[in-house]
């Protein structure tokens, strides 16, 4: 499935299938080729400030650049699933808080997809027949209902901090079924983006999968 990046501005790449498959270390819930994006500023920071809470406690999600950013449709298609109503919880940069959070992971998996994905939208892409999920959306921000037709670039929702997440970010995955416990992940690629690697090198990519820790942003193709 070939997609456009579902945002504007610079976002950092995490858990990319360009680096390993399964990208998140599991095949559960169709996640095999999933990718994560975290909004950053010009200095590559995910949040504008740090405090004692960053080390010892939780932080409000509003501190992070990704929180509230518009999430765009990366392809045309039909909205098949909308799940809303999950709270945006506190962010965790603290290693102390991350330990307890990770210990609760098995319980969230047992609760099912909603506890992992939080608020999310699933779009059926007509050419491939695959289903594209955009995950961890802000509560109350989803603009479409099941059955709606969307075009590439339509604003679907805002990035939030719901579900299984340690800081506000956007999780995107393609899969072969709407039955998440039985779905298999399908490969994805993105078109027309600028990728800045950790080395500082920058490249314009017409089609590809960005790598971990690179910073990407969409670009418009040059027309002849």
N, C-alpha and C positions, 0 to 999 in steps of 0.2 A: 504494500500500500504506500503510495507516494503522497506526502502531505506538505502543507505550508506550516511554518512555525505558528503556533496559536497565541501569539502575543506581539507587542511592539517593544522596542528598546532592548537593552542587553540583559540576557539571562545566562546564568552559569549552569553547566550540564553536570548531572550526577547519575550514577547507576546506569550508564549507557550500554546498550547491547553491542556497541562498537568495541568495548573493552572485554566483556565476558557475556556468556549466555549459559544459564539464565542470568539476566542482568541484575536481578535482586536476590539471587541465590536460591530461587524456588520457582516451581511451575504452578503453584497454587493460583486459582482465580484468573487464569489466562495471562499471567504476569511475565511470561518468559522473555519477551522482547520489549518490556516497558522501559520508559526513560523518564527522568525527573529534571525539572527546570526550576531554578531559584533566581528571582530577579536580583540584580546587583546595580550599584552605582558605577560612576566612571572609575572609581578606585578598586572596583571588584568586591566591595563590601555588601553583605546581605542585609545589614542593618546600619542605621546611622550613628549608633552610639553603643557603648558598653557600660555596665555598672556592676556593683557587687552582686546584683541579681543574676548577671550573666554567668557568674561562677558558682553561686551558691543556691540559687532559687529559680523560679520560673519568671517569664517576662510576658507582657501583653503582646499579642500578635501584631498590633498596630505599629510596633517599632520596626518591623521588617518591611523592606521595600516591596516584596511580592504581595503582601496583604492588600486586598482591594484592587489590584491591577486587573484590567479587563482580560478575559480569556476569550479568544476568538475561535470560530469554527475553522479547523485545519483542512476541511474538505467539504464538498457539498454532500448532502444526504438527508435522511429522514431521522428525526429524533425518535428513538425507540424507548428509552428509559430516562426518567428524571427522578432522582431521589434527593429530597431536601428535608430540613428539620433537624439535622445534627448540629450540635453546638460547635463553635470555633473555640478551641480550648487554649490554655496558656502554652507559650513556647518554651522550649528547653534547650538552652545551649550549655547548661551546667552538667558536667560529667556526673555529679552526685545524683541529679534528677534522672539522668539517662539510665543509670543502673536500675532504678526502680521501674522505669518505663519499659525497659527491655524485658524485665522479669514478668511483666504483664502481657507480653506478646502472645503467648499460647492462649490466654483467656480471650483476647480479642479475636483470634482466628476462630475459636469455637463459637463466638457470637455470630460469625458469618460475614458476608461481603460488606454490609453497611457499616459495621464496626471498623473495617479496614479502609474502605474507600471514603467514608463520610458522605458528604453531599457530592453528587456526581451526575454527569450526563453521558448517555451512550448514543452514538449516531451510527446508523447503518449506511455504509458507503456503497453506492449502487454498482459501480464497475467491478469491484472485487467481491462484493457480498460479505465483507468483513464488518466487524463492529468495533468502533473506536470509542474508548472510554476516556473522559477527562475528569480527574479525580481531585478531591480535597478542596472543593469549592466553598465559597463563603455562604453561610446560611442566609436564605432569603434573596439571593442574588440571581438565581437562574431565570432567564427571560423566556424560555420556550417550554411548551408542553409536549408530551408524547404525540406523535403524528405530524408535528410541524416540519416543514421543509426549510433547510438552512443552506446558505451559500458560503463559500470560502470567505473568511473575513468577518462574518456576522459576529456580533458580540453575544456570546452565550451566557456569560456569568462573570463573576469576579473571583479572583484567586483567594482562597481562604485557608483555614487551618483546622479542618474537620477530619475525622478519621485517624488512621494510623500515620502520624507525622510528628517530627520533632521540631520543625519550624515551617512557616508558611511556604508552600511551593506547589507547583503543578505537576501531577503525575499523569502520564499519557501512555495508553497501551492499545494495541489492536488484538482482536481475538476472533475465533470462528463461531462463537455462540453467545447468546444472551444469558445462558445458564452458567453463571460465573463459577460455581463449584466444579463444573465439568468442562469449562471452556479451555481451549488450547490457544496459546499466544501465536500471533502471526507477525512476520517481519515488517518493519516500517523503514521508510527513508524520507528525508526532507529535501525540498527544493529551494534554491535561490536564497542562500543565507551567507552571512559573513561569519567566519569562525576565527577567534583569536586563541591560540594555543598558550599553554603555560610558559613556553619559551619566549613569548612575545610575538611570534610570527603570526601573520594574518593572511587568510585566504578567502577568496570568493568561491563558494561551493554551489554548483548547479544542481547536484543531486548527491546525497550522501547521508551518513549518520555521524553526528558530532561525537567527540570523545570526552571522557570524563575530565572535569575541571577546565574545559575550554569555555569561552564565553561566546555566545552566538546572538545574532540579531538578524531579522529578515531584511532582505534587500529586494528592490524591484528589478526584474530583468531588463537589460538594455535592449531596446527595440531598434531594429535596423531602420 
